[in-house]
Amino acid sequence: MSPTSSTTPAKPRKTTATRPSSRAGASDPGLPDDERAALDEAITRLDEGARVWVALTLDQRARLLGRVRDAVGVAAQEWADAATMSKGLEPGHPLSGEEWLGGPYAVIGLLDALRETLEALANGRSPLDGVTIDEAPGGRLRAHTFPLNGTEKLLLSGFTGEVWFEPGVTADQARREAGLAQLTPTESGGVGLVLGAGNVTSIPVADVLYELFAHNRVALLKVNPTQDAMVPVFERALAPLIEPGFVRIVRGGAATGAYLTSHPRIAHVHITGSAVTFDAIVWGASTGSATGGEDAATEREPKLTVPITAELGGVSPIIVVPGRWSAADLKYQAQHVATMRLVNSGHNCIAGQVVIVSSDWPQRAEFLRELHTAYAAAPERPVWYPRSDERLEAAATAYPNAVWAADRTRAIVEVRGDEDGDPVETVEYFAPILGVVEVGGTGQEFLDAAVAHANDKLTGTLGANVLIDPTTEEALGAGFERAIADLRYGDIAINTWTAFNFLIARLTWGGFPGATLADVSSGIGVVHNALLLDRVERSVARGPFRPFPRSVGDTLRRRGRAKATILPTPPWFLSSRTGAEVSAGLTRYLVDGKVPGLVKTLTRAMQA
C-alpha cells in the first residue's frame, strides 16, 4: 500500500494540544526482568506463528475467520456487559447499546466481510467483482461498497457507503489490486505491534485483524490500561487466532509500550491514540512534532526504526447546510448533533466537535435552541476517560460564557470562528465540549465557505459530517458533490454520523492521505477496509435526512432520489427509547440468524 501518497496534501496539523492519553510515550522502560522475559516469549511464539500463517491457504484462512466469528458470538453478551461496566454503567443500561454496536456487532461484520473477500480471492475473483464502480468528482473513481447483500439492506435501510480512490486510479487497477497482502499470501509481514485504543472495544480487535489480513503480519496486541477488564473477553473471542500463535495479548503501561516499540523483532507498529503519544513513540520523550512543529521534527532522525501506521482523531466538523426545515426536522437533527458529540461521553476520535452554521439562515436561532435542548436532555453518564476533568476545566477557563448542562459535565460554546487558534477548533477535547461557529451565506456560497473553514481551521482530517435536506441537495446538484470532494477528510458522512463509516466493514477508516511522520495530522494509513482495497482516499456514507415515516414522503416526491428508511430513529441516537434493546437484538441476529428474534428487534425499533 501507499498510505501516505496523495495528489492533495493533508492539511497541516495545528501545534496545540490534542486528546489526552492514558499512555506515556517511549522512554527508559525500566521493566523487571521477568516482565521482559514474558514479552520476549510472546514475540517468540508469534515468530513461530508467522511461519504457520504463511503456510495457510486462503480457504483455510477463511474457515479460521468462521471459527473466530463463532467465538465472538459466544462472548458477545459478556463483551457488551464488560464494556458497559468499564465505563461506569450497569449491564443492560439504556446506553449499553453503544457497547453492542461498538463491540461485537462491528467485529462480526468485519469478520463476515473479510471472509467473503478471502473466498472471492480463493476462487480467482477480485473482491470488487460485482461491485458498482463509477465516477466521482476530480478524476476519481468510487466503489459502492455498502450495502452488498439483503441483510445489510434490511438492517440499515436507507444508508449507503462508497470508497473513493485516489485520483488517477482506474477501475482495472482497483479490481486487480484489491486483496493487498492476500494476493501474496506466502510472503510474511513479520510480527506487528498493535497499541490498542482505550475508548471503543472493537478497535483493538479490528486493528489486529487488519494486521493479519491486509499485511500478513501476526500481531502482538498491547491493550490500553483502560481496557484491562476486556482482556479475558478478547482472549476468548480471539482464541482461534491465539492458539496457533497468530495473536498474543499483553497488558501494561508506558514502560511496556516503550519496551515493545523498540524491540528488535517488531517489524511494524500500529497505534490508535493521540498525536502526542505518536510523536513520543516516533521522536522520543515529549519533544516530538506535536510540541515542536514539523520543522523541529524534520531536523532529527526518528527514534522509531520500523514503519508505523496510526489513527489519531481530530476535531470533526458538523456542517449544517441551511434550508427550509420543518419543526420536526429541527428537533431530529438537533438530536442527531447531540448524539455525535455525547455518545461514549464524547470519548470518541470521531465525535463531532464543531457545528458550522450559517449566520444568514433564517432558522439558525431556532435550530440552536433545539440543539441546546437536546444536548441538555441527553441522559447523564460518567465522564470516564482519564484526564477528562482537566479538559472540562480547560474549556471552562477558555470559555467563561459556555452553557453547561448535566451537572457541569458537558458544555456548548459559541465562538467567532474568524481567528486562528481557537481551542474548540484546534484541540481535540475528547470530552463533552461542543463548539458552534458561524460563517456567512446560503446555498453553495455557504457550503463552499464551510468546507474551506473545516479544511483550513480545524485540526485533523479524520471525519466530517454534513447535514442537508433533500430539496437543498437537489438544488445544489453537482456543486454539492464537488464540495464533498473538496473536503480533505478520510471519512465523510452525509445525513448520518461518521461513526456509521466506522461500523461498516467495507468502508475504510483513517485520516486523509498525505500525513507524514513529521506532521501526522489524523494518522497514516487506513484500517477496516474489508475488501482490502489499495490506494483509497476516503469513504463517504449517506443516510436519510428524515426518519421513517417522514422519509417516505421525500422518496415519493423525488421519485426515489431521496433515501428512505424503515428506522424511525436509528438505535445509536441518544434519543432512541429502545436503542440498547435494538442494538443487542441486531447483534444477536448476526450471531444466530434467527428470524423470530429479528422480527422482535425490528418491532422494538419501530417504537424508538
N, C-alpha and C positions, 0 to 999 in steps of 0.2 A: 504494500500500500504506500501511498504518498500523502500521509495525513497532514503535512504542513504546506503542501503546494496549493496555490490558488492564483487565478488571474486577478483577483481583487484582494488586496491585503486586509487582514483583520484590523479593526480599529485599535489604536494603542490603548494599553491599559492605563488607567489613572494611577497615580502613585500614592493614593491614600490607602488607608487600611481596608482589608477585605474581611470576609467572615471569620468569626472566632474559630479556633481549632483546639480540640482536646488533645492533639499530638504536638509535641515539640519537634523541631527538625533534627537532622543528623548532627550528632555531637559525639564526644567520647562515650562509647556505650556503657562502660562500667558494669557489664553483666557478670554475674557469678559464673564460674567455670561450668557448673552443672547445667545452667541455662544455655550457655553457648553450645555445650555438647548436645543438648536436646535439639537445638535448632540445626546444628550440623547434621545430626542424624535424620531429621526431617528432609533436609535437602538431599542427602544421600539416597533416601528412599525415592524421592522424586526423580533423581538421576536415573535410577533403575526403572522407574515407571515410564520415563520418557522413551526408553528403548522399547518397552512393550507397546506404548501408544502408537509409535510409527509403524508397528507391525500389524496393527488392526486395519482391516478393510473398512471401506465406507459403510458397508452393510452392518458390520459389527459395531461400528460407532453409532449408527442409527438405532440399533437394538439396545445399546447401552443407554442412550438417551431415554428410551422407553422405560428402562429399569429405574432411572433417576426420577422420571415422571411419577412412577408408582410410589416411590419413596417419599416424594414431596406430597403426594396426595394423602398418604398415611399420616404425615406430620402436619398437615395443613391446619387443623384445629389448634394443636399445641403451638404452632408457629404464630398464628394470629393472637392467641392468648398471651404468649410470652412477649411479643412485640408490644401489645397494648399495655401490659403491666410495666414494661421498661420505660414507658412514657407517662407513668403516674396515673393510669386509668385502670379500672377493673375490667376483667374479661366480660365481653358482651355489652360494654358501654356503647351508648348511641354513636360515639365517634369511632368505634373499633372497626368500622368498615374500611377506614383508611389503611389499616394493617392487613386486612384481607387483600385489598386491591394492590397495595404497595408491597406485598409479600408473596404468598403462594400463587395468587391469581397471575401476577406478572411473570413469575418464574415458569409456571406451567405453560403459559402462552409462548414463552421463549423456547422452551423445550420442544413443544409441538412444531413450531416453525422451523427450528434448526433440524429436527428430524426429517421434515419434508424436504428441506434443502439437500440434506445428505442423500436421501432416497432418489432425488432427481439426478444428482451427480453420479450416483452409483449406476443409474440406468442410462448414462451418457447424455443426459439432458442438462440444459442450463437452468438454474433456479428461476431465471426470468422468462422461461418459455411459458407462454400463455398469459403473461402479464402485459397489460397495455402500456406502451411507451409512446409518448407524444411530445410535442414541442412546448417548452416553457420560454418566457422572455429572455432575451440576452444571449441567444445562441446556445441555449441549454436544452437538454432532454430531461424528461421526468418519467419515472416509472410509477404507475398507480398500484401501490402495493397493499392497500387496505381499502375495503375488505376483499378477500380472495376466496371465501367459502361461505356457505349458508349460515354456519354458526356465527361467524363474525357479522354478517348482515343482520341477523336476528338480534343478537345480544346488544349490539351497538348500532342500531339502525339510525341512518341519517348522518353518520360520521364516515369520513373518508381520509385517506392518507397517501401522500406522494413522496418519493425520494427524488430530489433534483441532483443531477450530476453536474460536475464542473463543466464550464463552457468548453466546447470542442470535443467532448466525448460522444462518439457515435453509438447508435443502437447496437451495431455488431460488436463494438468494443465492450459495451456494458454487458451484453449477454455472454461474450467469450470470457471476460474476466470475473464474472460472478462465481464465487466459490472460494476466493482467496487461498488460504493455505490448504484447503481441502482439494484443490486442484493438483497439489503435490504432496499427498498425504504421508509419504515416506521420508520427507525432509523435516527433521526435528527443529523446533524453535528453542529447545533447551528448557530451562527452568525459569519461570516468571514469578515475580513477587507482586502480589496484589495487596495494596494497603487499603483496607476496606472502609467504606463510608460509615459514619456514625449516626446517620439520621433515618435512613429508609432501609428496611431489612432485605429487600430483593437485590439491592445494588451489589453487595459483595458476591452473591451467588452469580448474578448475571455477568459480573466482570470476570469471574473465574471461567465461566462457560465461554466467554469471548476469547480469553487467552487460549483455551483448548482448541476451539474450532476456527477462529479467524487466523490464528498464528501457530497452531500445532505446538503450543507451549504448555507443559504441565505447570501447575500453579501452587504456590505457597501463599495461602491467604492469612494475613495478619489482621485480625478483626480490630476495629476501633474499641477502646475500652468501654465506650457507651453500649456496645453490643455484646459484652461478655456473656450476658444471660442467654443470648441466642446461640452460643456455640454448641450446646448439646442438640439443639434442633437442627442446626446446619450439619452436624456430623451424621445425624440420622438421615436427613434429606439427601446428602451427598455421599452416603455410604457406598453406592456402586462405583463412585469415582475414587473414593479414598482407599478402598480395599486393594485395588490393583496398583496403587501408588501414583495415580494421576493428580491427586489433590491432597494437600495437607493443610490443616487449620491450626493456627497458634494464637495465643493471647500475648499481650504485652503492651508496654507503654513506649515512650520515646526512645529509651535505650535499646529496646528490642528492634524497633524500626531502624534506628541508626546502624545497628549491627548488620541487619539484613540488607539494607540498601548498599552497603559497602562490601557485601560478601562476594568473594571471587567466583563463586559458582552460580550466581544470579545473573541471568542473561538480559533481563528486561525488568523494568519497574512500571507498574500502573497504579495511579493514585486517584481516588475520588476524595476531594477535600478542599483546602484553601490554597490560594496563591502563596500565602506566607509559608505554609508547610512545603509546597512545591519548591519554592526558592531555597528554603533551608536544605532540602534534600539535594538539589542541583548545585547550589553555590556554597552551602555550608553555613552553620550557625544562624545568625539573624541578620546577615549583611547582604542578602540576595537582592535581586532586582525589584522586589516588591517595595523595598525601602530606598534603594539607591537609584532606581530607574534603569532603563535599557543601557545607557552609556556605561554606567557603573558595572553592570553585569558583563558587558562585552569586553571590558578591559581585563577580565580574569578568565582563567580556564575553569570549566565546570569541575566541581569536586566529584560529581557522579560520572562514572566512566562507561555506563551502559545506556542504551536508549530508554526513554521514558515517555509514556502517554499519560494523559490526565484529563479529568473533568473537574472544573473548579468553580462553577457557578458564575454569578454576576448579578447585576441589577437589571431585572426584567421589566420592560415596559408593558403597559396595557393601553393600547391606543383605542380611544373611543371615538369613532367617526360619527360626526353629527348627522342626524336625520330626523324624521318625524316619527317619534316613538309614542306608543300608547302608554297609559299609566301602568299597565301590566308589564310592558317591555322595560320600562324604567326600573320597576321593582325587581324583576327577574335578573336583569343584567347587573344591578347593584349587588344582588346576592351572589352572582357569578364572580364579580370582582372581589367581594369579601372572601369567597372561597379560595380564590387564587392566592390570597395573602395569608389566610388563617389556618388552612389545613396543616396538620402537624405543628401547630403553634408557630407557623412561619419558618420552621427549621427545614426548609427545602431549598436546594440550589436553584429551583425553578419557580419559587414563589414570586408572584407578581409584586413589584415594589413601587413602581411609579406609574400613576394613572395620568395619561396625557389627554386632556380635553380641550375643546375649542372655546376660546373666550367669546366667540361670536355665535355660539349655539344657543338659540332661544331657550332650550330646555336644560341648559347647563346647571342652573341653580337647583332645579327640581331633581335632576339626576344626583347631584351631590348630596341633597337632603336624603334621598333614598339610600345612598351609599353609607352615610353616617348611621342611618337607622339599622341597616343590615349588619354593619360592622360591629355596632354595639350589641345587637341582638343575638349574634352568633354564640353558641354555647361556650361558657367559660371552661378553661382547662389549664393544666400546669404549663408554664413556660419552662421547659425542662432541659434544654441543651446547655452544656457547660458555658458559662460566662455570658449567658443571655441577659442576666441582670445588669452587667456592665454596659451592654449595648442599649438597653432600655434607658439607663441613666444617662448615657451619652446623648441619646435622642432628646431626653427631657432638657438637658443643658443646651443643646443646639437649637431647640425649638420650644421656647417658653410658651408660645401660643398654641402648642399642639392640643388637639382634642383627644382626651384619654377616655378609655372605657374599660370595663371588666376589671375593676379594682386596680386601675393604672397598669394593666399588663398588655395593653395594646393602644396604639395611637394613630391618628391621621394628621398629617402635616401638609399644609399648603405652602408652596414655595413659588418664587417668581419664575425660576427657570431660565432667566436671561443672563446668569453669571456662571462661570465655570467653577467647579469645585464644591457645589452644594452637597452636604453629606448624604442626603437621601438619594442623590443621583450618582454618587461616587463610592459609597460604602455599602457593601452587601451586608445588611444588618443581620440577616439570618435570625430574625426575631420579628414580632408583630408590629412593625412600623411601616405605614403605607403613606407614600407621598402623592400629592396632586399637583400637577404642573399644567399651566395653560399656554397654548400657542394660538395664534390668530388664524382666521379663515374658515371657510366651509368647503365641502366637496373636495375636489382634487387639490386645491390650494392648501387646505388643512392637512390632508393626508400626506402630501409631499413634505410639508413643514414638520409634521410629527415624526415621519421617518427620519428626516435629517436630524432632528433633535435626539431621537433614540440612538442613531448611529454615532453622533458626534459628542454627546454629553453624558451618556450613561455608561458606566463601567461594565465591561464584559460583552460577550457575543453568544451566550448560550441559548436564550429563548426570548421570543417576543410574541405578544398576544394582540390580536386585532378584533374589535367588536364592530360590526357593521350590519345594518338592516338590509334585507334583500332589495328593496326599492333603490336605496342609495348605491349598493354594489352594482346593480344592473345599470344605473345611470352612469357610473364611472367607467364601466366597460373595461377596455384594455388598459386604461390608466390605473385601475386598481391592481391588476396583475403586474404591471410594471413597478408599482410601488412596493408590492410584496417582493419582487426580485431585487429591489434596491435595499431592502432591509438586510444588514450584514449580521445575520444570526443563523446559528446552526439548526435551530428548531423554531418554527413559526406555527402558531395556532390561530385560525380564523373562526370566530364564534365558538371556540372551545378554549381550554386551557392547555398549555404546553405539557402539563402532566399527562395528558392524553397521548402525546407523542412518546413520552417515556414508557407508557404502558404497552404500546403497540410494538410487538417484537420485530415486525418487518419494516419499521421505520428506524432511522439512525438517531443516535443520541450523542451530542457533543457540540463544542463550540464551532464557530465559523472558521473555515480553513485560513491559514496564514500566520498562526501564532508560532512563536519561537521560544527557545529556552530563555532568551534574554527578556522577552516580552510575551508572557504566556497567555495573557488575557483569560479566556474561559477554558483554556486547555488545548491539548494536542491530540488529534485522533478522534475516533468515534467508538461507541460500543453498541450493544443490542444488535441491530443490523443483521437479522437472522437470515436474510438472503445472501449475506456475505458479499455485498457489492463493493466495488472498488471505485475510487475517485469520486466520492459523493461530496456534495457541497452543503446540502441542507435537507431537512424533511419538513413538509408542510401538511398540517392536519386541518380539516374543515368540518364544522359542525353546523347544526341548525340554529338559527338566531332565536327562534321561538320553540318552546317545548310543545309536546302533544297536549291538547288537540289543536292549539293555535297554529302550529307548523303546517297542518294540513291545508289551511286556507292559503298560506304562501305558495304551496306546491300547486294547488289548483289554479290560482291566479296567474302563475308564471309557467304553467304547462310543464311542470316537473323540473324547472330550472332551479328552484329553491329546494333546500333539503328538508325532508320530513323525517320525523322520528316517532317511535311509539313510546318514548320515555317522557312522562310528564315533567319530571325533574331528574337529572342524572344522579346516580347514587352517591357520587363524590361531592355533590353540593352540600354545604353545611346546613342548608335549609331543608334538606330531604328528611322527612319524618321516618322513612324506612331504609335509610342508606346503609346502616350496619347489616340489617337482615338481608337486603338485596345483594350487597357485596359478598356476604358469606354464601348466599344461595347461588350466585353466579359462579363462584369458585367451586362449590360442590358439584355443580353441573359439569364443569370442566373435568373434575376428578372422576365422576361416576357415569355421566351421560344419561342420568335418569330423567325422563321426560316429566313424570308427575312432580318431581321436585322443581323442575324448571317452570312448570305452569304455576306452581305456588309462588315462586320467586317473582315471576312477571306480574302476577296478580298483586303482590305487595308493592311492586314498582309503580303500578298504576295508582297506588294510594300515597305516593310520596308527597 
